Amino acid sequence: MEKETTNCCCGGKKTERSEEQKKKLLNRLSRLEGQVRGVRKMIENDAYCNDVLIQTAAISAAVNAFSREVLRSHLHSCVIRDIREGKDEVADELMETLERMMR
């Protein structure tokens, strides 16, 4: 279960995730890193532009999937918890986050 604590460089809030959640997210990030390294190698090897674009589209899709997973977790834990505790300002925070994600 996620828990809000203080003393974090990221706005004073922190989310504790289960080991399973961490592993899942870190595995996704590792795959993303591999994809980016692959595109770098393609550029170094003068790969055809269209092939590079296809791979960058795959990276974008992977980043979006990662973000959706984090958002889903945030909604089902942090947001619901805060609303139940009467912290309605979490709705404004969520809207600001969604606006940033949609840019």
C-alpha positions, -999 to 999 in steps of 0.1 A, spaced: 0 0 0 12 35 -7 20 58 21 26 95 21 56 106 41 78 137 42 115 145 37 116 139 -1 132 162 -26 101 159 -48 76 182 -31 77 168 3 57 137 -5 68 101 -9 51 69 -21 61 36 -6 55 8 -31 55 -29 -26 85 -49 -38 63 -63 -66 52 -28 -78 88 -16 -77 101 -46 -96 74 -41 -123 81 -4 -127 119 -8 -127 116 -36 -153 96 -13 -176 123 14 -171 151 -10 -179 133 -19 -212 129 18 -219 166 24 -213 174 -5 -237 152 10 -264 169 44 -261 203 28 -262 191 9 -293 181 42 -310 214 57 -301 232 28 -318 210 32 -348 220 69 -351 257 59 -346 253 34 -374 235 58 -398 202 38 -397 175 48 -421 154 77 -408 121 58 -411 135 29 -390 146 54 -363 112 71 -363 95 37 -358 117 29 -329 111 64 -313 74 58 -317 78 26 -298 97 44 -270 69 70 -268 43 43 -265 64 26 -237 68 58 -218 30 64 -220 23 29 -208 47 34 -179 30 67 -170 -5 51 -172 7 24 -148 20 50 -123 -12 71 -127 -34 41 -121 -16 32 -89 -17 69 -78 -55 71 -84 -62 38 -66 -41 46 -36 -29 82 -29 -59 100 -45 -86 78 -30 -69 79 4 -65 117 4 -102 123 -6 -114 99 21 -93 119 46 -110 151 34 -80 164 14 -99 175 -16 -70 196 -29 -56 163 -43 -81 167 -71 -65 200 -81 -31 184 -79 -42 155 -101 -57 179 -127 -24 198 -128 -5 166 -133 -29 154 -161 -25 188 -178 13 184 -178 10 149 -191 -12 160 -220 12 187 -233 
